[in-house]
């Protein structure tokens, strides 16, 4: 009996991971949905919960059996584990999404600010390049060179 028990768990893990992969693979471009479905699948299918105080069984099997098939069963442990685990996964997904959402908006804001700062810095440098320095009255003054003036000088 002990060998059959371990073989059943190995088969459950192999097929459980395969089923989760089949559910997650089409959604691979939607990271948060993939993360949510994958972690919920792993939690509900592959987390062992004590069953009949002797053996362990997957959470969904234990909860279904205790709630629907065994009216005298005490399903407080299974229901509590399912509730706490599911809410934890939902919270982790929302926190991950919130951090990424905030990071994207903050980084966009910073990049916009840096672009405007760079734009002003490059416009100052290009203004310095476009100005000719002329000595007038012993001081140096910048006189703008206009493209029309430059073209007229060369012709």
C-alpha atoms as one frame of an Amber mdcrd trajectory, in Angstrom:
protein
   0.000   0.000   0.000   2.827   2.402   0.780   4.334   1.997  -2.697   0.997
   2.605  -4.393   0.566   5.744  -2.310   3.900   7.198  -3.485   3.309   6.144
  -7.076  -0.046   7.915  -6.975   1.618  11.108  -5.743   4.295  10.905  -8.434
   1.647  10.388 -11.110  -0.382  13.273  -9.686   2.615  15.606  -9.763   3.600
  14.640 -13.308   0.091  14.999 -14.698  -0.638  18.054 -12.534   2.396  19.894
 -13.847   1.481  18.826 -17.382  -2.088  20.079 -16.988  -0.901  23.376 -15.531
   1.557  23.763 -18.401  -1.253  23.132 -20.913  -3.392  25.785 -19.216  -0.571
  28.320 -18.947   1.122  27.855 -22.337  -1.534  29.635 -24.443  -1.435  32.556
 -22.009   2.350  32.987 -21.958   2.161  36.539 -23.328  -0.116  37.630 -20.482
   2.332  37.401 -17.588  -0.023  38.209 -14.719  -2.771  35.874 -15.892  -0.188
  33.140 -16.438   1.274  33.737 -12.991  -2.166  33.678 -11.379  -3.423  30.531
 -13.112  -0.125  28.714 -12.675   0.168  29.421  -8.969  -3.508  28.632  -8.333
  -3.124  25.368 -10.229  -0.021  24.390  -8.307  -1.664  25.337  -5.031  -4.967
  23.531  -5.575  -3.546  20.463  -7.320  -0.199  19.840  -5.720  -0.422  20.996
  -2.084  -0.967  18.000   0.187  -3.481  18.235   3.034  -4.035  15.564   5.723
  -6.848  13.228   4.739  -8.336  10.788   7.284  -5.442  11.711   9.605  -3.285
   9.001   8.016  -2.670   9.960   4.418  -2.107  13.136   2.487  -4.196  14.115
  -0.514  -4.286  17.121  -2.841  -6.200  20.099  -1.519  -8.978  19.996  -4.109
  -9.563  16.255  -3.598  -9.656  16.596   0.173 -11.962  19.599   0.103 -14.377
  18.064  -2.429 -14.520  14.770  -0.541 -14.996  16.360   2.879 -17.578  18.944
   1.805 -19.705  16.919  -0.605 -19.173  13.214   0.078 -18.559  12.868   3.813
 -21.210  14.703   5.847 -19.497  13.918   9.178 -16.065  15.177   8.120 -14.414
  18.152   9.717 -13.332  20.259   6.774 -12.115  23.279   8.736  -8.433  22.638
   7.939  -9.060  22.132   4.219 -11.363  25.136   3.895  -9.025  27.366   5.878
  -6.009  26.287   3.824  -7.917  26.822   0.580  -9.170  30.261   1.618  -5.896
  31.554   3.019  -3.863  30.161   0.133  -6.189  31.507  -2.553  -6.326  34.978
  -1.003  -2.543  34.968  -0.643  -2.106  34.146  -4.321  -4.619  36.830  -5.331
  -2.841  39.379  -3.122   0.593  38.403  -4.473  -0.640  38.760  -8.060  -2.178
  42.170  -7.349   0.930  43.392  -5.516   3.157  42.212  -8.360   0.909  43.924
 -10.892   0.771  47.093  -8.771   4.543  47.299  -8.429   5.033  46.791 -12.148
   2.284  49.294 -12.973   3.823  51.873 -10.639   7.318  51.176 -11.929   6.203
  51.678 -15.529   4.496  54.980 -14.757   7.355  56.283 -12.632   9.931  55.259
 -15.235   7.884  56.902 -18.005   7.706  60.077 -15.935  11.459  60.006 -15.274
  12.243  59.326 -18.938   9.996  62.201 -20.011  11.720  64.492 -17.535  15.157
  63.352 -18.666  14.228  63.863 -22.308  13.152  67.432 -21.617  16.311  68.109
 -19.599  18.453  66.638 -22.376  16.505  68.621 -24.931  17.233  71.851 -23.091
  20.868  70.921 -22.613  21.324  70.024 -26.273  19.501  73.149 -27.361  21.891
  75.219 -25.201  24.873  73.477 -26.776  23.492  73.878 -30.271  22.830  77.554
 -29.548  26.461  77.950 -28.555  27.496  76.313 -31.818  25.205  78.532 -33.834
  26.539  81.733 -32.306  29.664  83.434 -33.460  31.784  85.216 -30.929  32.578
  88.768 -31.922  34.745  91.271 -30.134  32.770  94.425 -29.708  33.974  97.175
 -27.421  36.564  94.968 -25.785  34.021  92.369 -24.657  32.827  89.192 -26.196
  29.250  89.074 -27.337  27.452  86.235 -29.038  25.953  87.161 -32.335  23.593
  84.610 -33.835  24.491  83.249 -37.242  21.374  82.743 -39.239  21.240  80.235
 -42.004  20.303  82.934 -44.523  23.322  85.043 -43.514  25.653  82.066 -43.765
  24.394  81.191 -47.235  24.781  84.787 -48.425  28.403  84.958 -47.258  29.389
  81.842 -49.154  27.836  82.905 -52.416
